[in-house]
Amino acid sequence: MTPLALASLLLIPQSITAAPQQTFTISIEAFAASSTGTIEAHIAFDPKLLAAERVSLAPGWIEVNEPGYKSLDTKNGVVVETAGYPGGFTGTTTFASITFLAKAAGNATIAPAGDTLMLNAKNENEFGGNAGGTLVTIRGAGKSGIFTIPTAAPANGAAVGPLFAPEPAGAAFAPRGLISWLKAHLHL
């Protein structure tokens, strides 16, 4: 018996940063070494941090709209989308996109699950595994990513804490004092 060719799914982008209550979209790219006509994608995610809102098939795909072949299970963290590509495809093509809602701060992974199927013309599953998921970093409230540079060391000579720390939400970066801090600490 000849081994089946490898087929895989890759999620793009590989990483994304979002804020709570922000939506973002990932793309599911499919690779098939031999003609593949049907994909049943099972995409897993952390339901505590993310909610799947909608799936959109790429042009050329025909949805299988039957019970069990399509679902947005936000409670258990699984999206299932099944579709066929008339005549099959070989190489790389876009399968679908999924829009997610970031629910809470933390790090989550979105990735193809082991139940995924990629069927060839003989209805044989060629799915060889996950080519890559998406790492989602959800920043919490108050973590604006803007940094503060202290303007002077304490008078008592105590050590200064971290030189770069996130500012509170809504704070703006103020370069006033930056030059004096640089001169004092870098001996300019």
FITI-982720 format. One record per residue: residue in three letters; chain; x, y, z of N, C-alpha, C in turn. Coordinates in pm, whole numbers. Each point is the difference from the previous one (the first is absolute). Example, Ala and Ser with C-alpha at 12.3 -4.5 7.8 and 13.67 -1.06 7.14 Angstrom:
+------+-------+--------+--------+--------+--------+--------+--------+--------+--------+--------+
: rest : kette :   n_c1 :   n_c2 :   n_c3 :  ca_c1 :  ca_c2 :  ca_c3 :   c_c1 :   c_c2 :   c_c3 :
+------+-------+--------+--------+--------+--------+--------+--------+--------+--------+--------+
:  Ala :     A :   1319 :   -569 :    780 :    -89 :    119 :      0 :     90 :    120 :      0 :
:  Ser :     A :    -35 :    105 :    -72 :     82 :    119 :      6 :    -77 :    109 :     73 :
+------+-------+--------+--------+--------+--------+--------+--------+--------+--------+--------+
***
This chain:
+------+-------+--------+--------+--------+--------+--------+--------+--------+--------+--------+
: rest : kette :   n_c1 :   n_c2 :   n_c3 :  ca_c1 :  ca_c2 :  ca_c3 :   c_c1 :   c_c2 :   c_c3 :
+------+-------+--------+--------+--------+--------+--------+--------+--------+--------+--------+
:  Met :     A :     84 :   -118 :      0 :    -84 :    118 :      0 :     89 :    124 :      0 :
:  Thr :     A :    -28 :     94 :    -87 :     75 :    124 :    -11 :    -49 :     97 :    106 :
:  Pro :     A :     94 :     64 :     74 :    -45 :     98 :    100 :    -66 :    120 :    -67 :
:  Leu :     A :    -98 :     55 :     67 :    -72 :    116 :    -53 :     86 :    125 :      9 :
:  Ala :     A :    -21 :     90 :    -95 :     74 :    126 :     -1 :    -41 :     85 :    119 :
:  Leu :     A :     87 :     85 :     42 :    -26 :     86 :    115 :    -81 :    122 :    -40 :
:  Ala :     A :    -99 :     31 :     81 :    -80 :    121 :    -17 :     -5 :     67 :    137 :
:  Ser :     A :     -5 :    133 :      1 :      2 :     70 :    128 :    -74 :    132 :     -8 :
:  Leu :     A :    -27 :     56 :    118 :    -62 :    131 :     13 :     95 :     92 :     75 :
:  Leu :     A :      5 :    124 :    -43 :     82 :    102 :     63 :    -89 :    121 :     28 :
:  Leu :     A :      7 :     51 :    123 :    -78 :    120 :     34 :     90 :    122 :    -12 :
:  Ile :     A :    -56 :    105 :    -60 :     74 :    124 :    -21 :    -82 :    115 :     55 :
:  Pro :     A :     58 :     91 :     77 :    141 :     12 :     32 :     40 :   -100 :    108 :
:  Gln :     A :    131 :    -18 :     18 :     49 :    -92 :    102 :    -12 :     59 :    140 :
:  Ser :     A :     -4 :    133 :      9 :    -22 :     63 :    130 :    -77 :    130 :    -22 :
:  Ile :     A :    -75 :     36 :    103 :    -81 :    122 :     -7 :    -17 :     52 :    142 :
:  Thr :     A :     -8 :    131 :     13 :    -25 :     63 :    129 :   -134 :     73 :     -8 :
:  Ala :     A :    -81 :    -18 :    102 :   -133 :     62 :      3 :    -27 :     53 :    140 :
:  Ala :     A :    -99 :     83 :     10 :    -48 :     51 :    129 :   -132 :    -69 :     31 :
:  Pro :     A :    -39 :     -9 :    127 :   -130 :    -56 :     33 :   -112 :     72 :    -76 :
:  Gln :     A :    -95 :    -76 :    -49 :   -116 :     47 :    -77 :     36 :     41 :   -143 :
:  Gln :     A :    121 :    -29 :    -43 :     41 :     29 :   -138 :    -19 :   -126 :    -84 :
:  Thr :     A :    -43 :     17 :   -125 :    -11 :   -113 :    -92 :    121 :     -1 :    -92 :
:  Phe :     A :     33 :   -120 :    -48 :    108 :    -18 :    -96 :    -33 :   -122 :    -85 :
:  Thr :     A :     62 :     -9 :   -116 :    -29 :   -109 :    -93 :    128 :    -74 :    -35 :
:  Ile :     A :    -10 :   -133 :     -2 :    111 :    -84 :    -46 :    -41 :    -70 :   -128 :
:  Ser :     A :     98 :    -38 :    -78 :    -22 :    -71 :   -126 :     47 :   -144 :     16 :
:  Ile :     A :    -74 :    -93 :    -59 :     40 :   -141 :      0 :     52 :    -33 :   -140 :
:  Glu :     A :    129 :    -29 :     -9 :     62 :    -37 :   -127 :     14 :   -152 :     -3 :
:  Ala :     A :    -35 :    -59 :   -114 :      7 :   -145 :    -15 :    111 :    -35 :    -98 :
:  Phe :     A :     78 :   -103 :     33 :    102 :    -52 :    -90 :    -30 :   -147 :    -27 :
:  Ala :     A :      4 :    -38 :   -127 :    -21 :   -139 :    -38 :    103 :    -39 :   -105 :
:  Ala :     A :     73 :   -108 :     26 :    100 :    -48 :    -96 :    -66 :    -71 :   -118 :
:  Ser :     A :   -121 :    -53 :     22 :    -76 :    -60 :   -109 :   -142 :     56 :      4 :
:  Ser :     A :    -76 :    -23 :   -103 :   -133 :     61 :    -12 :    -89 :    -29 :    121 :
:  Thr :     A :    -43 :    107 :     65 :    -89 :     -9 :    116 :   -128 :     73 :    -34 :
:  Gly :     A :   -115 :    -65 :     27 :   -127 :     58 :    -37 :    -88 :     44 :    115 :
:  Thr :     A :     24 :    -54 :    121 :    -86 :     33 :    114 :     86 :     24 :    123 :
:  Ile :     A :    -36 :    104 :     74 :     65 :     27 :    128 :   -108 :     10 :    106 :
:  Glu :     A :     21 :    -70 :    109 :    -80 :     16 :    121 :     96 :     51 :    106 :
:  Ala :     A :      4 :    131 :     17 :     95 :     63 :     91 :    -61 :     10 :    140 :
:  His :     A :     74 :    -48 :     98 :    -34 :     16 :    141 :    106 :     92 :     58 :
:  Ile :     A :    -39 :    120 :     39 :     93 :    100 :     51 :    -29 :     22 :    148 :
:  Ala :     A :    101 :    -27 :     83 :    -16 :      9 :    146 :     54 :    133 :     52 :
:  Phe :     A :    -63 :     52 :    106 :     42 :    125 :     64 :    -41 :     -3 :    145 :
:  Asp :     A :     56 :     90 :     80 :    -32 :     10 :    143 :   -129 :     80 :     17 :
:  Pro :     A :   -111 :    -65 :     41 :   -127 :     71 :     11 :     -7 :     99 :    116 :
:  Lys :     A :     95 :     -6 :     93 :      2 :     98 :    109 :     52 :    136 :    -50 :
:  Leu :     A :     84 :     -5 :   -104 :     63 :    122 :    -49 :    -54 :     47 :   -135 :
:  Leu :     A :    -57 :    -92 :    -78 :    -44 :     32 :   -136 :   -141 :    -51 :    -26 :
:  Ala :     A :    -70 :     66 :    -91 :   -130 :    -47 :    -50 :      6 :      7 :   -152 :
:  Ala :     A :    -40 :   -108 :    -66 :     -7 :      0 :   -146 :   -131 :     66 :    -40 :
:  Glu :     A :      6 :     98 :    -90 :   -120 :     74 :    -39 :    -56 :    -44 :   -135 :
:  Arg :     A :     88 :    -25 :    -98 :    -51 :    -41 :   -132 :    113 :    -63 :    -81 :
:  Val :     A :    -42 :    -83 :    -96 :     91 :    -64 :    -95 :    -43 :     41 :   -140 :
:  Ser :     A :     96 :     35 :    -83 :    -27 :     35 :   -139 :     87 :    -88 :    -89 :
:  Leu :     A :    -63 :    -76 :    -89 :     76 :    -83 :    -94 :     64 :     87 :   -107 :
:  Ala :     A :    116 :    -43 :    -47 :     68 :     69 :   -110 :    -74 :    -32 :   -130 :
:  Pro :     A :     16 :     84 :   -102 :    -64 :    -26 :   -130 :     39 :   -137 :    -56 :
:  Gly :     A :    -97 :    -65 :    -62 :     23 :   -131 :    -61 :    -42 :   -118 :     86 :
:  Trp :     A :    -15 :     21 :    129 :    -39 :   -107 :     92 :   -152 :     -6 :     11 :
:  Ile :     A :    -53 :   -122 :      7 :   -145 :    -21 :     15 :    -23 :    -63 :    137 :
:  Glu :     A :    -78 :     70 :     82 :    -25 :    -42 :    137 :    -85 :   -126 :      8 :
:  Val :     A :     35 :    -88 :     95 :    -83 :   -115 :     34 :    -86 :     48 :    117 :
:  Asn :     A :   -126 :     29 :    -29 :    -88 :     58 :    101 :    -91 :   -108 :     59 :
:  Glu :     A :     60 :    -93 :     71 :    -71 :   -110 :     64 :     36 :     -2 :    148 :
:  Pro :     A :    -89 :    -49 :     86 :     31 :     -7 :    144 :    130 :    -77 :     25 :
:  Gly :     A :     84 :     55 :     86 :    127 :    -63 :     35 :    117 :     41 :    -87 :
:  Tyr :     A :    -25 :     64 :   -112 :    107 :     40 :    -91 :     33 :    148 :      9 :
:  Lys :     A :    -77 :     74 :     78 :     23 :    143 :     17 :    -47 :     40 :    139 :
:  Ser :     A :     89 :     61 :     77 :    -41 :     49 :    131 :     99 :    103 :     54 :
:  Leu :     A :    -52 :     90 :     82 :     79 :     97 :     75 :    -28 :    -31 :    147 :
:  Asp :     A :     79 :    -88 :     59 :    -21 :    -42 :    138 :     88 :     84 :     92 :
:  Thr :     A :    -51 :    117 :     38 :     78 :     91 :     84 :     13 :    -53 :    143 :
:  Lys :     A :    -94 :    -82 :     45 :      7 :    -56 :    135 :    119 :    -95 :     14 :
:  Asn :     A :     22 :    -87 :    -99 :    109 :    -98 :      5 :    123 :     41 :    -78 :
:  Gly :     A :     -7 :    110 :    -73 :    116 :     51 :    -71 :     36 :    -76 :   -126 :
:  Val :     A :   -101 :    -28 :    -85 :     27 :    -70 :   -126 :    -88 :     58 :   -111 :
:  Val :     A :     64 :     29 :   -113 :    -72 :     38 :   -121 :     13 :   -117 :    -97 :
:  Val :     A :   -111 :    -42 :    -59 :      2 :   -103 :   -104 :    -56 :     61 :   -127 :
:  Glu :     A :     76 :    -11 :   -108 :    -44 :     47 :   -131 :     37 :   -106 :   -103 :
:  Thr :     A :    -99 :    -41 :    -80 :     21 :   -103 :   -102 :    -43 :     55 :   -134 :
:  Ala :     A :     86 :    -22 :   -100 :    -30 :     48 :   -134 :     74 :    -83 :   -104 :
:  Gly :     A :    -52 :      4 :   -121 :     63 :    -69 :   -112 :     51 :     99 :   -102 :
:  Tyr :     A :    103 :    -42 :    -71 :     59 :     82 :   -106 :    -17 :    -76 :   -131 :
:  Pro :     A :    -93 :     41 :    -86 :    -29 :    -75 :   -123 :    126 :    -25 :    -83 :
:  Gly :     A :     25 :   -126 :    -32 :    118 :    -38 :    -77 :    124 :    -18 :     84 :
:  Gly :     A :     -7 :     37 :    126 :    114 :    -13 :     91 :    104 :    108 :    -22 :
:  Phe :     A :     97 :      7 :     90 :    111 :     93 :    -13 :    129 :    -70 :     41 :
:  Thr :     A :    109 :     47 :    -55 :    133 :    -47 :     37 :     84 :    124 :     26 :
:  Gly :     A :     85 :     -5 :    100 :     80 :    116 :     35 :    -63 :     71 :    118 :
:  Thr :     A :      5 :    133 :     -1 :    -51 :     79 :    111 :   -116 :     87 :    -46 :
:  Thr :     A :   -103 :      5 :     83 :   -115 :     86 :    -26 :    -59 :     46 :    133 :
:  Thr :     A :    -73 :    110 :     -4 :    -70 :     47 :    119 :   -131 :    -77 :     12 :
:  Phe :     A :    -24 :    -55 :    118 :   -123 :    -76 :     27 :   -110 :     90 :     56 :
:  Ala :     A :     32 :     72 :    106 :   -102 :     83 :     68 :     67 :    101 :     89 :
:  Ser :     A :    -81 :     88 :     57 :     47 :     92 :    104 :    -98 :     -9 :    117 :
:  Ile :     A :     54 :     22 :    119 :    -82 :     -4 :    121 :     21 :    131 :     75 :
:  Thr :     A :   -108 :     64 :     40 :      7 :    121 :     81 :    -24 :    -38 :    146 :
:  Phe :     A :     92 :     45 :     86 :     -6 :    -27 :    143 :    -19 :    130 :     77 :
:  Leu :     A :    -54 :    -13 :    120 :    -10 :    109 :     97 :     93 :    -33 :    116 :
:  Ala :     A :     90 :     92 :     34 :     85 :    -16 :    118 :    -85 :     34 :    122 :
:  Lys :     A :    -12 :    -95 :     94 :    -89 :     19 :    115 :     72 :     53 :    123 :
:  Ala :     A :    119 :    -50 :     27 :     70 :     36 :    123 :    151 :     -5 :    -23 :
:  Ala :     A :     75 :     66 :     89 :    145 :      4 :    -13 :     61 :   -139 :     18 :
:  Gly :     A :    106 :    -27 :    -75 :     71 :   -126 :     11 :     59 :    -41 :   -134 :
:  Asn :     A :     55 :   -121 :     -5 :     56 :    -54 :   -122 :    -79 :   -124 :    -41 :
:  Ala :     A :    -35 :     -7 :   -126 :    -79 :   -112 :    -50 :     59 :    -48 :   -132 :
:  Thr :     A :    -25 :   -126 :    -31 :     42 :    -56 :   -128 :   -123 :    -44 :    -76 :
:  Ile :     A :     -1 :     30 :   -129 :   -104 :    -48 :    -91 :     72 :    -97 :    -93 :
:  Ala :     A :    -48 :   -124 :    -12 :     71 :    -98 :    -82 :    -94 :   -107 :    -55 :
:  Pro :     A :     36 :    -57 :   -116 :    -76 :   -114 :    -51 :      6 :   -116 :    100 :
:  Ala :     A :   -112 :    -64 :     22 :     -9 :   -112 :     94 :     15 :   -132 :    -76 :
:  Gly :     A :     24 :   -107 :     76 :     23 :   -132 :    -57 :   -116 :    -59 :    -76 :
:  Asp :     A :   -121 :     52 :     20 :   -118 :    -53 :    -71 :    -10 :     51 :   -143 :
:  Thr :     A :     90 :     88 :    -40 :     -3 :     59 :   -134 :     18 :   -108 :   -106 :
:  Leu :     A :    -76 :     14 :   -110 :     11 :    -91 :   -114 :     30 :     80 :   -126 :
:  Met :     A :     88 :    -55 :    -84 :     24 :     54 :   -134 :     -7 :   -120 :    -94 :
:  Leu :     A :   -111 :     -9 :    -75 :    -29 :   -121 :    -77 :     37 :     16 :   -148 :
:  Asn :     A :     65 :   -105 :    -53 :     34 :     -1 :   -142 :   -118 :    -55 :    -81 :
:  Ala :     A :     20 :    -19 :   -130 :   -106 :    -46 :    -90 :    -52 :   -140 :     36 :
:  Lys :     A :     82 :    -80 :     70 :    -42 :   -134 :     44 :    -62 :      2 :    140 :
:  Asn :     A :    -21 :    121 :     52 :    -57 :     19 :    134 :     95 :    -48 :    110 :
:  Glu :     A :    130 :      4 :    -26 :    101 :    -38 :     99 :     50 :    126 :     70 :
:  Asn :     A :     12 :    -10 :    131 :     47 :    116 :     78 :    150 :     14 :    -15 :
:  Glu :     A :     44 :    114 :    -51 :    142 :     28 :    -17 :     53 :    102 :    100 :
:  Phe :     A :    -85 :     40 :     95 :     44 :    101 :     97 :    116 :    -57 :     81 :
:  Gly :     A :    114 :     67 :    -11 :    120 :    -47 :     69 :     29 :     76 :    127 :
:  Gly :     A :    -74 :    104 :     27 :     22 :     73 :    124 :     -7 :    150 :    -18 :
:  Asn :     A :     26 :     64 :    109 :     -8 :    145 :     13 :    130 :     61 :    -49 :
:  Ala :     A :     -4 :     81 :   -105 :    119 :     68 :    -48 :     29 :    126 :     80 :
:  Gly :     A :    -96 :     47 :     77 :     24 :    118 :     83 :   -129 :     66 :     43 :
:  Gly :     A :     -3 :     37 :    128 :   -114 :     69 :     56 :     30 :    148 :     17 :
:  Thr :     A :    -88 :     67 :     71 :     14 :    143 :     27 :      8 :     21 :    151 :
:  Leu :     A :    104 :     71 :     45 :     12 :     38 :    140 :    -65 :    136 :     15 :
:  Val :     A :    -97 :     10 :     92 :    -71 :    125 :     23 :     39 :     54 :    137 :
:  Thr :     A :     50 :    123 :      2 :     31 :     68 :    125 :   -107 :    106 :     20 :
:  Ile :     A :    -75 :    -14 :    109 :   -106 :     96 :     30 :     49 :     84 :    117 :
:  Arg :     A :     23 :    127 :    -29 :     51 :     92 :    103 :   -113 :     38 :     93 :
:  Gly :     A :     33 :      7 :    129 :    -99 :     39 :     99 :    -17 :    150 :      6 :
:  Ala :     A :   -105 :     43 :     66 :    -26 :    143 :     18 :    117 :     63 :     74 :
:  Gly :     A :     41 :    118 :    -44 :    108 :     70 :     66 :    137 :    -36 :    -53 :
:  Lys :     A :     12 :    -91 :    -91 :    128 :    -38 :    -57 :      7 :     55 :   -141 :
:  Ser :     A :     28 :    129 :     -9 :     -6 :     67 :   -129 :    120 :    -29 :    -87 :
:  Gly :     A :    109 :    -51 :     57 :    119 :    -24 :    -78 :     85 :    125 :    -15 :
:  Ile :     A :    -38 :    109 :     64 :     79 :    122 :     -2 :     88 :     -2 :    125 :
:  Phe :     A :    123 :     44 :    -13 :     94 :    -16 :    109 :     35 :    133 :     66 :
:  Thr :     A :     33 :     -7 :    130 :     37 :    116 :     79 :    150 :     -8 :     30 :
:  Ile :     A :     68 :    112 :    -13 :    140 :      7 :     38 :      8 :     94 :    119 :
:  Pro :     A :     54 :    -48 :    114 :      8 :     87 :    117 :     89 :    121 :    -29 :
:  Thr :     A :    -33 :    115 :     64 :     76 :    122 :    -27 :    114 :     20 :     99 :
:  Ala :     A :     -3 :    -63 :    117 :    108 :     18 :     96 :     -1 :   -115 :     99 :
:  Ala :     A :    115 :    -31 :     57 :     10 :   -104 :    103 :    -52 :     60 :    131 :
:  Pro :     A :    -53 :    -84 :     90 :    -46 :     51 :    128 :    114 :     67 :     77 :
:  Ala :     A :    -35 :    101 :     81 :    101 :     77 :     74 :     76 :    -86 :     99 :
:  Asn :     A :    -64 :   -105 :     53 :     67 :    -82 :    102 :     96 :   -102 :    -61 :
:  Gly :     A :     15 :     -1 :   -133 :     94 :    -91 :    -66 :    -54 :   -140 :    -18 :
:  Ala :     A :   -127 :    -23 :     34 :    -58 :   -133 :    -16 :     -4 :    -37 :   -148 :
:  Ala :     A :      3 :   -127 :    -24 :     -4 :    -48 :   -139 :   -133 :     36 :    -64 :
:  Val :     A :      6 :     37 :   -125 :   -120 :     30 :    -76 :    -55 :   -132 :    -51 :
:  Gly :     A :   -132 :    -16 :      0 :    -64 :   -122 :    -49 :     22 :    -16 :   -149 :
:  Pro :     A :    -84 :    -75 :    -66 :     19 :    -21 :   -143 :      4 :    134 :    -73 :
:  Leu :     A :     93 :     13 :    -92 :     12 :    124 :    -74 :   -114 :     17 :    -98 :
:  Phe :     A :    -53 :   -108 :    -49 :   -107 :      6 :    -99 :   -118 :    -78 :     54 :
:  Ala :     A :   -111 :     65 :     19 :   -119 :    -64 :     55 :   -122 :     48 :    -78 :
:  Pro :     A :   -100 :    -85 :    -16 :   -121 :     44 :    -71 :    -67 :    115 :     72 :
:  Glu :     A :    -50 :     95 :    -76 :    -73 :    113 :     58 :   -145 :    -40 :     19 :
:  Pro :     A :    -72 :     69 :     87 :   -142 :    -28 :     16 :    -75 :     30 :   -130 :
:  Ala :     A :   -114 :    -63 :    -17 :    -81 :     23 :   -120 :    -29 :    147 :    -14 :
:  Gly :     A :     13 :     50 :   -121 :    -30 :    140 :    -28 :    118 :     94 :     21 :
:  Ala :     A :    110 :    -50 :     57 :    115 :     86 :     22 :     73 :     21 :   -132 :
:  Ala :     A :     60 :    113 :    -13 :     76 :     31 :   -122 :    148 :      3 :     33 :
:  Phe :     A :     83 :    -33 :    -95 :    144 :      5 :     20 :     44 :    145 :      3 :
:  Ala :     A :     70 :     39 :    104 :     46 :    137 :     12 :    152 :      0 :      0 :
:  Pro :     A :     64 :     48 :   -107 :    145 :     -3 :     -7 :     69 :    100 :     92 :
:  Arg :     A :    -78 :     89 :     64 :     59 :     96 :     93 :     74 :    -76 :    108 :
:  Gly :     A :    123 :     32 :     22 :     81 :    -70 :     99 :     84 :   -109 :    -62 :
:  Leu :     A :    -32 :    -41 :   -121 :     74 :   -106 :    -66 :    146 :     40 :    -22 :
:  Ile :     A :     21 :    120 :    -49 :    137 :     43 :    -28 :     81 :     10 :    128 :
:  Ser :     A :    -61 :     56 :    106 :     74 :     10 :    126 :     28 :   -138 :     58 :
:  Trp :     A :    -94 :    -92 :    -14 :     24 :   -138 :     49 :    112 :    -66 :    -78 :
:  Leu :     A :     -2 :     13 :   -134 :    105 :    -58 :    -83 :    136 :     59 :     36 :
:  Lys :     A :      5 :    134 :     16 :    127 :     64 :     35 :     52 :    -49 :    134 :
:  Ala :     A :    -89 :    -11 :    100 :     42 :    -42 :    134 :     45 :   -146 :      4 :
:  His :     A :    -67 :    -87 :    -75 :     30 :   -141 :      9 :     96 :    -51 :   -105 :
:  Leu :     A :     15 :     73 :   -108 :     92 :    -42 :   -106 :    120 :     93 :     -8 :
:  His :     A :      9 :     93 :     93 :    111 :     94 :      9 :     24 :     73 :   -131 :
:  Leu :     A :   -107 :     55 :    -55 :      9 :     77 :   -126 :     33 :    144 :     25 :
+------+-------+--------+--------+--------+--------+--------+--------+--------+--------+--------+
***
